[in-house]
Amino acid sequence: MRLLKVDIYGFRRLVDVTINLDGHVIAVVGPNESGKSSLLDALYEFEDTASVRRADRARAKKMTDESTFMRAHYLLDEADRAALKDIPEAKDIRYFRHSKRIDGQHGYDGYPYPTRDLTSRSEASARLRRLLSNSRMRQKAKSDSEFADLARRAQSGLDSQSQKLHENDIDTIRQLAAVLEADDSPISARRMAKSLQVMADKEVTDHPRDIVRRRLIERMPRLLWFTDDDRNLLTTYDLSAVANEPPAALANLASLAGLDLIAVHDAIQAGDYALKETLLRKANTRLLKELRGIG
C-alpha cells in the first residue's frame, strides 16, 4: 500500500489543502510561516487518537468536533488485493482512505466501496411472494391475522434494498420461518422456512465493507518519526564501546546496510582485516543499492 496524498481541511494555516506525497523523496520548501511545520505537526497529529487542540484548529474555517481535519489516500498494491481475494465484493477496490475528525475519531474505507450482494435476499423475496400467493397460504392469511401481519412485515424486510437489514426485520423473518416449519405446513412452506433461515444467518454476518476495513487497517503503512538522535551520524565510532548497543543513527545506518557491527568488531579484534573489509564492502554495496532505489 502506497501513500498518495493527504487532504488537510483546517489545521493552523492549512485550510483545504491537498499535498501530493507520491514519491520516494518529498521536499517541503517555502518561506517562513508558510506552513511547513504545520504540515509535519498535522501528520504527527494524524497518527494518534487525541482530539485536535483548539489552538491548532484553523481560524479561517468553522469546524465542529465531527469535522474531518485530515484524510490520507493510499493506493493498494498486488499484495493488498491478494489479501482481499476471498471477498468477492472487494474485487474492484483500488484505494484505501483513512480520515481523522477533530474529536480524534478515525474512519477507514476501501474505495470503490464494497457492497453486500443482495441476490439471495431478492430471491427469497420472490419465493416468499409466490408461496403466499397460493390458495392454501391465502386462506391461512385470511383466517389468521397474526400470520398475515407477520408475512407482510417479513416480505417488507426482504424487499429492502438496505445494505444491512435492521435487527427487527431479521427477527421477523426468523419468526415467519418458525411458523412455516410447522408439521402441518405444506412441503413448499417448510422449504421456504429453511431458505429464510439461511438468508437470515447470512444477513447477520459481517458486512464486506467491515471485513475490508479490518484487513486493510492491518496493512496500512505507518508514519515513522526521526529525531536528531535518529539521523545525526558522527564521523567515527569506537566499536568497542558501541557495537553491542549502537546509537540510534548508527543502528539505523547499519540496519539499512545489513551490517553486523558486532561481527565487524570481532573481526578487528581477531586481526582478520580481510573479513572486516569483506563485511564493509558488502554493506556499502547494499547501501548504494538502497540509496539508488530511493532516488
C-alpha positions as YAML, in Angstrom:
chain: A
units: angstrom
residues:
- id: 1
  name: MET
  ca: [0.00, 0.00, 0.00]
- id: 2
  name: ARG
  ca: [1.41, 3.39, -1.01]
- id: 3
  name: LEU
  ca: [0.55, 6.81, 0.38]
- id: 4
  name: LEU
  ca: [-0.55, 9.07, -2.49]
- id: 5
  name: LYS
  ca: [-1.69, 12.31, -0.89]
- id: 6
  name: VAL
  ca: [-3.18, 13.94, 2.18]
- id: 7
  name: ASP
  ca: [-6.03, 16.43, 2.41]
- id: 8
  name: ILE
  ca: [-5.90, 18.90, 5.31]
- id: 9
  name: TYR
  ca: [-9.13, 20.76, 5.96]
- id: 10
  name: GLY
  ca: [-8.33, 23.06, 8.84]
- id: 11
  name: PHE
  ca: [-5.06, 22.89, 10.76]
- id: 12
  name: ARG
  ca: [-3.43, 26.19, 11.63]
- id: 13
  name: ARG
  ca: [-2.58, 27.86, 8.31]
- id: 14
  name: LEU
  ca: [-3.54, 24.85, 6.24]
- id: 15
  name: VAL
  ca: [-7.16, 25.21, 5.11]
- id: 16
  name: ASP
  ca: [-8.49, 22.94, 2.33]
- id: 17
  name: VAL
  ca: [-5.03, 21.90, 1.19]
- id: 18
  name: THR
  ca: [-4.08, 18.78, -0.76]
- id: 19
  name: ILE
  ca: [-0.44, 17.68, -0.64]
- id: 20
  name: ASN
  ca: [0.97, 15.10, -3.04]
- id: 21
  name: LEU
  ca: [3.22, 12.60, -1.24]
- id: 22
  name: ASP
  ca: [3.55, 10.05, -4.04]
- id: 23
  name: GLY
  ca: [7.33, 9.88, -4.38]
- id: 24
  name: HIS
  ca: [10.46, 8.31, -2.90]
- id: 25
  name: VAL
  ca: [11.69, 11.66, -1.62]
- id: 26
  name: ILE
  ca: [9.45, 14.63, -0.82]
- id: 27
  name: ALA
  ca: [10.95, 18.08, -0.18]
- id: 28
  name: VAL
  ca: [8.81, 20.61, 1.64]
- id: 29
  name: VAL
  ca: [10.06, 24.07, 0.65]
- id: 30
  name: GLY
  ca: [8.69, 27.50, 1.46]
- id: 31
  name: PRO
  ca: [9.34, 30.77, 3.27]
- id: 32
  name: ASN
  ca: [8.91, 31.22, 7.00]
- id: 33
  name: GLU
  ca: [5.32, 30.95, 8.26]
- id: 34
  name: SER
  ca: [4.15, 29.25, 5.05]
- id: 35
  name: GLY
  ca: [3.00, 26.06, 6.79]
- id: 36
  name: LYS
  ca: [5.97, 23.68, 6.57]
- id: 37
  name: SER
  ca: [5.98, 22.93, 10.30]
- id: 38
  name: SER
  ca: [2.19, 22.85, 10.32]
- id: 39
  name: LEU
  ca: [2.27, 20.06, 7.73]
- id: 40
  name: LEU
  ca: [4.64, 17.94, 9.84]
- id: 41
  name: ASP
  ca: [2.65, 18.63, 13.00]
- id: 42
  name: ALA
  ca: [-0.59, 17.71, 11.21]
- id: 43
  name: LEU
  ca: [0.92, 14.40, 10.10]
- id: 44
  name: TYR
  ca: [2.04, 13.78, 13.68]
- id: 45
  name: GLU
  ca: [-1.45, 14.58, 15.00]
- id: 46
  name: PHE
  ca: [-2.95, 12.25, 12.40]
- id: 47
  name: GLU
  ca: [-1.41, 9.14, 13.95]
- id: 48
  name: ASP
  ca: [-2.95, 9.33, 17.42]
- id: 49
  name: THR
  ca: [-6.48, 9.26, 18.82]
- id: 50
  name: ALA
  ca: [-6.31, 12.55, 20.73]
- id: 51
  name: SER
  ca: [-8.59, 15.39, 19.68]
- id: 52
  name: VAL
  ca: [-7.07, 18.32, 17.81]
- id: 53
  name: ARG
  ca: [-6.29, 21.16, 20.18]
- id: 54
  name: ARG
  ca: [-8.39, 24.28, 19.76]
- id: 55
  name: ALA
  ca: [-5.24, 26.33, 19.27]
- id: 56
  name: ASP
  ca: [-4.37, 24.18, 16.23]
- id: 57
  name: ARG
  ca: [-7.77, 24.49, 14.54]
- id: 58
  name: ALA
  ca: [-7.80, 26.87, 11.61]
- id: 59
  name: ARG
  ca: [-9.46, 30.15, 12.49]
- id: 60
  name: ALA
  ca: [-10.38, 30.76, 8.84]
- id: 61
  name: LYS
  ca: [-12.79, 27.83, 8.80]
- id: 62
  name: LYS
  ca: [-15.69, 26.92, 11.07]
- id: 63
  name: MET
  ca: [-15.18, 23.39, 12.38]
- id: 64
  name: THR
  ca: [-17.03, 21.20, 14.86]
- id: 65
  name: ASP
  ca: [-15.85, 18.12, 16.75]
- id: 66
  name: GLU
  ca: [-17.36, 15.96, 13.97]
- id: 67
  name: SER
  ca: [-15.48, 17.79, 11.19]
- id: 68
  name: THR
  ca: [-12.77, 15.88, 9.33]
- id: 69
  name: PHE
  ca: [-9.47, 17.66, 9.76]
- id: 70
  name: MET
  ca: [-7.33, 15.35, 7.64]
- id: 71
  name: ARG
  ca: [-7.64, 12.46, 5.18]
- id: 72
  name: ALA
  ca: [-4.93, 10.23, 3.70]
- id: 73
  name: HIS
  ca: [-5.31, 8.39, 0.38]
- id: 74
  name: TYR
  ca: [-3.48, 5.11, -0.29]
- id: 75
  name: LEU
  ca: [-3.10, 3.05, -3.45]
- id: 76
  name: LEU
  ca: [-3.40, -0.72, -2.97]
- id: 77
  name: ASP
  ca: [-0.66, -2.94, -4.36]
- id: 78
  name: GLU
  ca: [-0.87, -6.55, -5.54]
- id: 79
  name: ALA
  ca: [-0.27, -7.94, -2.04]
- id: 80
  name: ASP
  ca: [-3.12, -5.82, -0.64]
- id: 81
  name: ARG
  ca: [-5.52, -7.01, -3.32]
- id: 82
  name: ALA
  ca: [-4.42, -10.61, -2.73]
- id: 83
  name: ALA
  ca: [-5.35, -10.18, 0.94]
- id: 84
  name: LEU
  ca: [-8.92, -9.37, -0.19]
- id: 85
  name: LYS
  ca: [-9.16, -12.10, -2.81]
- id: 86
  name: ASP
  ca: [-11.64, -14.21, -0.83]
- id: 87
  name: ILE
  ca: [-14.12, -11.29, -0.63]
- id: 88
  name: PRO
  ca: [-15.98, -11.19, -3.99]
- id: 89
  name: GLU
  ca: [-17.46, -7.77, -3.24]
- id: 90
  name: ALA
  ca: [-13.95, -6.31, -2.86]
- id: 91
  name: LYS
  ca: [-12.65, -7.20, -6.32]
- id: 92
  name: ASP
  ca: [-12.84, -3.62, -7.63]
- id: 93
  name: ILE
  ca: [-11.22, -1.87, -4.65]
- id: 94
  name: ARG
  ca: [-8.12, 0.09, -5.63]
- id: 95
  name: TYR
  ca: [-7.81, 2.73, -2.92]
- id: 96
  name: PHE
  ca: [-7.96, 2.99, 0.86]
- id: 97
  name: ARG
  ca: [-8.84, 6.13, 2.77]
- id: 98
  name: HIS
  ca: [-8.01, 7.00, 6.36]
- id: 99
  name: SER
  ca: [-9.54, 10.07, 7.95]
- id: 100
  name: LYS
  ca: [-9.45, 11.69, 11.36]
- id: 101
  name: ARG
  ca: [-12.02, 14.01, 12.87]
- id: 102
  name: ILE
  ca: [-11.40, 16.97, 15.15]
- id: 103
  name: ASP
  ca: [-12.60, 14.91, 18.14]
- id: 104
  name: GLY
  ca: [-9.98, 12.22, 17.45]
- id: 105
  name: GLN
  ca: [-12.29, 9.64, 15.85]
- id: 106
  name: HIS
  ca: [-10.73, 7.73, 12.96]
- id: 107
  name: GLY
  ca: [-12.52, 6.44, 9.86]
- id: 108
  name: TYR
  ca: [-11.37, 3.93, 7.25]
- id: 109
  name: ASP
  ca: [-12.80, 2.75, 3.94]
- id: 110
  name: GLY
  ca: [-11.88, 0.93, 0.77]
- id: 111
  name: TYR
  ca: [-12.86, 2.63, -2.48]
- id: 112
  name: PRO
  ca: [-14.90, 1.97, -4.53]
- id: 113
  name: TYR
  ca: [-16.98, 0.95, -1.52]
- id: 114
  name: PRO
  ca: [-17.71, -2.81, -1.35]
- id: 115
  name: THR
  ca: [-21.43, -3.53, -1.20]
- id: 116
  name: ARG
  ca: [-23.28, -6.59, 0.06]
- id: 117
  name: ASP
  ca: [-24.64, -8.88, -2.64]
- id: 118
  name: LEU
  ca: [-28.44, -8.72, -2.22]
- id: 119
  name: THR
  ca: [-29.15, -11.55, -4.67]
- id: 120
  name: SER
  ca: [-30.12, -14.11, -2.00]
- id: 121
  name: ARG
  ca: [-32.41, -11.58, -0.34]
- id: 122
  name: SER
  ca: [-34.22, -10.72, -3.57]
- id: 123
  name: GLU
  ca: [-34.53, -14.40, -4.50]
- id: 124
  name: ALA
  ca: [-36.01, -15.17, -1.07]
- id: 125
  name: SER
  ca: [-38.44, -12.28, -1.51]
- id: 126
  name: ALA
  ca: [-39.64, -13.61, -4.87]
- id: 127
  name: ARG
  ca: [-40.04, -17.16, -3.50]
- id: 128
  name: LEU
  ca: [-41.98, -15.92, -0.48]
- id: 129
  name: ARG
  ca: [-44.28, -13.85, -2.66]
- id: 130
  name: ARG
  ca: [-45.03, -16.92, -4.81]
- id: 131
  name: LEU
  ca: [-45.64, -19.07, -1.73]
- id: 132
  name: LEU
  ca: [-48.05, -16.56, -0.18]
- id: 133
  name: SER
  ca: [-49.99, -16.31, -3.43]
- id: 134
  name: ASN
  ca: [-51.05, -19.98, -3.47]
- id: 135
  name: SER
  ca: [-54.58, -20.80, -2.32]
- id: 136
  name: ARG
  ca: [-53.62, -22.55, 0.93]
- id: 137
  name: MET
  ca: [-51.41, -19.68, 2.14]
- id: 138
  name: ARG
  ca: [-54.02, -17.09, 1.09]
- id: 139
  name: GLN
  ca: [-56.61, -18.94, 3.12]
- id: 140
  name: LYS
  ca: [-54.29, -19.08, 6.14]
- id: 141
  name: ALA
  ca: [-53.62, -15.34, 5.90]
- id: 142
  name: LYS
  ca: [-57.37, -14.67, 5.66]
- id: 143
  name: SER
  ca: [-58.17, -16.73, 8.76]
- id: 144
  name: ASP
  ca: [-55.08, -15.80, 10.82]
- id: 145
  name: SER
  ca: [-54.48, -12.06, 11.05]
- id: 146
  name: GLU
  ca: [-51.29, -12.50, 13.07]
- id: 147
  name: PHE
  ca: [-49.80, -14.71, 10.36]
- id: 148
  name: ALA
  ca: [-50.89, -12.24, 7.70]
- id: 149
  name: ASP
  ca: [-49.18, -9.36, 9.56]
- id: 150
  name: LEU
  ca: [-46.03, -11.42, 10.15]
- id: 151
  name: ALA
  ca: [-45.84, -12.38, 6.47]
- id: 152
  name: ARG
  ca: [-46.40, -8.79, 5.39]
- id: 153
  name: ARG
  ca: [-43.61, -7.48, 7.63]
- id: 154
  name: ALA
  ca: [-41.22, -10.25, 6.57]
- id: 155
  name: GLN
  ca: [-41.94, -9.52, 2.90]
- id: 156
  name: SER
  ca: [-41.24, -5.83, 3.53]
- id: 157
  name: GLY
  ca: [-37.88, -6.67, 5.08]
- id: 158
  name: LEU
  ca: [-36.91, -8.94, 2.20]
- id: 159
  name: ASP
  ca: [-37.84, -6.21, -0.29]
- id: 160
  name: SER
  ca: [-35.49, -3.73, 1.42]
- id: 161
  name: GLN
  ca: [-32.51, -2.51, -0.58]
- id: 162
  name: SER
  ca: [-30.65, -1.52, 2.57]
- id: 163
  name: GLN
  ca: [-27.09, -2.84, 2.81]
- id: 164
  name: LYS
  ca: [-27.79, -4.01, 6.35]
- id: 165
  name: LEU
  ca: [-31.19, -5.27, 7.50]
- id: 166
  name: HIS
  ca: [-32.42, -3.98, 10.83]
- id: 167
  name: GLU
  ca: [-32.40, -6.50, 13.68]
- id: 168
  name: ASN
  ca: [-36.21, -6.26, 13.88]
- id: 169
  name: ASP
  ca: [-36.51, -7.28, 10.21]
- id: 170
  name: ILE
  ca: [-34.21, -10.28, 10.75]
- id: 171
  name: ASP
  ca: [-36.19, -11.34, 13.84]
- id: 172
  name: THR
  ca: [-39.44, -11.09, 11.87]
- id: 173
  name: ILE
  ca: [-38.02, -13.26, 9.07]
- id: 174
  name: ARG
  ca: [-36.91, -15.86, 11.62]
- id: 175
  name: GLN
  ca: [-40.35, -15.83, 13.26]
- id: 176
  name: LEU
  ca: [-42.03, -16.42, 9.92]
- id: 177
  name: ALA
  ca: [-39.62, -19.27, 9.19]
- id: 178
  name: ALA
  ca: [-40.57, -20.87, 12.54]
- id: 179
  name: VAL
  ca: [-44.27, -20.65, 11.64]
- id: 180
  name: LEU
  ca: [-43.69, -22.12, 8.18]
- id: 181
  name: GLU
  ca: [-41.74, -25.04, 9.69]
- id: 182
  name: ALA
  ca: [-44.84, -26.38, 11.44]
- id: 183
  name: ASP
  ca: [-45.55, -30.08, 10.84]
- id: 184
  name: ASP
  ca: [-48.90, -29.35, 9.19]
- id: 185
  name: SER
  ca: [-47.34, -26.90, 6.71]
- id: 186
  name: PRO
  ca: [-47.03, -27.95, 3.06]
- id: 187
  name: ILE
  ca: [-43.61, -29.06, 1.81]
- id: 188
  name: SER
  ca: [-43.20, -25.81, -0.12]
- id: 189
  name: ALA
  ca: [-43.66, -23.82, 3.11]
- id: 190
  name: ARG
  ca: [-41.11, -25.92, 5.01]
- id: 191
  name: ARG
  ca: [-38.61, -25.45, 2.18]
- id: 192
  name: MET
  ca: [-39.27, -21.74, 2.29]
- id: 193
  name: ALA
  ca: [-38.60, -21.78, 6.05]
- id: 194
  name: LYS
  ca: [-35.13, -23.27, 5.52]
- id: 195
  name: SER
  ca: [-34.34, -20.68, 2.85]
- id: 196
  name: LEU
  ca: [-35.40, -17.87, 5.16]
- id: 197
  name: GLN
  ca: [-33.21, -19.18, 7.99]
- id: 198
  name: VAL
  ca: [-30.18, -19.41, 5.70]
- id: 199
  name: MET
  ca: [-30.82, -15.91, 4.39]
- id: 200
  name: ALA
  ca: [-31.23, -14.52, 7.93]
- id: 201
  name: ASP
  ca: [-27.96, -16.16, 9.02]
- id: 202
  name: LYS
  ca: [-26.17, -14.52, 6.11]
- id: 203
  name: GLU
  ca: [-27.61, -11.10, 6.97]
- id: 204
  name: VAL
  ca: [-26.05, -11.14, 10.44]
- id: 205
  name: THR
  ca: [-22.55, -11.89, 9.16]
- id: 206
  name: ASP
  ca: [-20.08, -9.03, 8.90]
- id: 207
  name: HIS
  ca: [-20.63, -6.65, 6.02]
- id: 208
  name: PRO
  ca: [-17.87, -6.96, 3.39]
- id: 209
  name: ARG
  ca: [-17.08, -3.29, 3.98]
- id: 210
  name: ASP
  ca: [-16.23, -4.05, 7.62]
- id: 211
  name: ILE
  ca: [-14.08, -7.05, 6.67]
- id: 212
  name: VAL
  ca: [-12.18, -4.94, 4.13]
- id: 213
  name: ARG
  ca: [-11.62, -2.20, 6.71]
- id: 214
  name: ARG
  ca: [-10.12, -4.59, 9.26]
- id: 215
  name: ARG
  ca: [-7.77, -6.25, 6.80]
- id: 216
  name: LEU
  ca: [-6.51, -3.05, 5.20]
- id: 217
  name: ILE
  ca: [-6.02, -1.27, 8.53]
- id: 218
  name: GLU
  ca: [-3.55, -4.04, 9.41]
- id: 219
  name: ARG
  ca: [-1.71, -3.47, 6.12]
- id: 220
  name: MET
  ca: [-1.74, 0.33, 6.18]
- id: 221
  name: PRO
  ca: [1.77, 1.83, 6.36]
- id: 222
  name: ARG
  ca: [2.59, 3.84, 9.46]
- id: 223
  name: LEU
  ca: [4.47, 7.12, 9.62]
- id: 224
  name: LEU
  ca: [7.91, 6.86, 11.22]
- id: 225
  name: TRP
  ca: [9.32, 9.84, 13.08]
- id: 226
  name: PHE
  ca: [13.04, 10.57, 13.27]
- id: 227
  name: THR
  ca: [14.59, 12.76, 15.93]
- id: 228
  name: ASP
  ca: [18.05, 14.34, 15.73]
- id: 229
  name: ASP
  ca: [19.43, 11.29, 17.57]
- id: 230
  name: ASP
  ca: [17.97, 9.06, 14.85]
- id: 231
  name: ARG
  ca: [19.77, 10.79, 12.00]
- id: 232
  name: ASN
  ca: [22.87, 12.63, 13.25]
- id: 233
  name: LEU
  ca: [25.89, 10.42, 12.49]
- id: 234
  name: LEU
  ca: [29.36, 11.02, 13.90]
- id: 235
  name: THR
  ca: [32.44, 10.79, 11.68]
- id: 236
  name: THR
  ca: [33.94, 7.93, 13.69]
- id: 237
  name: TYR
  ca: [32.81, 5.49, 16.39]
- id: 238
  name: ASP
  ca: [34.66, 3.28, 18.87]
- id: 239
  name: LEU
  ca: [33.12, -0.14, 18.17]
- id: 240
  name: SER
  ca: [34.42, -1.45, 21.47]
- id: 241
  name: ALA
  ca: [32.03, 0.97, 23.15]
- id: 242
  name: VAL
  ca: [29.04, 0.92, 20.82]
- id: 243
  name: ALA
  ca: [28.92, -2.39, 18.89]
- id: 244
  name: ASN
  ca: [26.52, -4.05, 21.34]
- id: 245
  name: GLU
  ca: [24.29, -1.01, 21.85]
- id: 246
  name: PRO
  ca: [24.90, 1.41, 18.95]
- id: 247
  name: PRO
  ca: [23.42, 4.94, 18.97]
- id: 248
  name: ALA
  ca: [20.14, 5.23, 17.06]
- id: 249
  name: ALA
  ca: [21.66, 6.88, 13.96]
- id: 250
  name: LEU
  ca: [24.41, 4.27, 13.64]
- id: 251
  name: ALA
  ca: [21.95, 1.44, 14.26]
- id: 252
  name: ASN
  ca: [19.66, 2.79, 11.53]
- id: 253
  name: LEU
  ca: [22.52, 3.00, 9.04]
- id: 254
  name: ALA
  ca: [23.81, -0.47, 9.90]
- id: 255
  name: SER
  ca: [20.31, -1.92, 9.57]
- id: 256
  name: LEU
  ca: [19.83, -0.31, 6.15]
- id: 257
  name: ALA
  ca: [23.21, -1.66, 5.01]
- id: 258
  name: GLY
  ca: [22.69, -5.11, 6.55]
- id: 259
  name: LEU
  ca: [25.90, -4.66, 8.54]
- id: 260
  name: ASP
  ca: [26.55, -6.65, 11.72]
- id: 261
  name: LEU
  ca: [28.55, -4.24, 13.89]
- id: 262
  name: ILE
  ca: [29.48, -6.96, 16.37]
- id: 263
  name: ALA
  ca: [30.88, -9.11, 13.54]
- id: 264
  name: VAL
  ca: [32.99, -6.16, 12.34]
- id: 265
  name: HIS
  ca: [34.25, -5.53, 15.87]
- id: 266
  name: ASP
  ca: [35.11, -9.21, 16.39]
- id: 267
  name: ALA
  ca: [36.99, -9.33, 13.06]
- id: 268
  name: ILE
  ca: [39.06, -6.30, 14.06]
- id: 269
  name: GLN
  ca: [39.79, -7.77, 17.50]
- id: 270
  name: ALA
  ca: [40.90, -11.02, 15.87]
- id: 271
  name: GLY
  ca: [43.12, -9.18, 13.39]
- id: 272
  name: ASP
  ca: [41.08, -10.57, 10.49]
- id: 273
  name: TYR
  ca: [41.14, -7.42, 8.39]
- id: 274
  name: ALA
  ca: [40.20, -9.31, 5.22]
- id: 275
  name: LEU
  ca: [36.89, -10.30, 6.83]
- id: 276
  name: LYS
  ca: [36.39, -6.75, 8.08]
- id: 277
  name: GLU
  ca: [36.87, -5.37, 4.55]
- id: 278
  name: THR
  ca: [34.52, -8.01, 3.12]
- id: 279
  name: LEU
  ca: [31.80, -7.08, 5.59]
- id: 280
  name: LEU
  ca: [32.20, -3.36, 4.88]
- id: 281
  name: ARG
  ca: [32.30, -3.88, 1.10]
- id: 282
  name: LYS
  ca: [29.05, -5.88, 1.16]
- id: 283
  name: ALA
  ca: [27.45, -3.27, 3.40]
- id: 284
  name: ASN
  ca: [28.48, -0.40, 1.12]
- id: 285
  name: THR
  ca: [27.20, -2.26, -1.95]
- id: 286
  name: ARG
  ca: [23.82, -2.83, -0.32]
- id: 287
  name: LEU
  ca: [23.69, 0.75, 0.97]
- id: 288
  name: LEU
  ca: [24.39, 2.11, -2.51]
- id: 289
  name: LYS
  ca: [21.65, -0.09, -3.94]
- id: 290
  name: GLU
  ca: [19.16, 1.11, -1.30]
- id: 291
  name: LEU
  ca: [20.01, 4.77, -1.90]
- id: 292
  name: ARG
  ca: [19.71, 4.41, -5.66]
- id: 293
  name: GLY
  ca: [16.31, 2.81, -5.14]
- id: 294
  name: ILE
  ca: [15.20, 5.82, -3.10]
- id: 295
  name: GLY
  ca: [16.34, 8.22, -5.79]
...
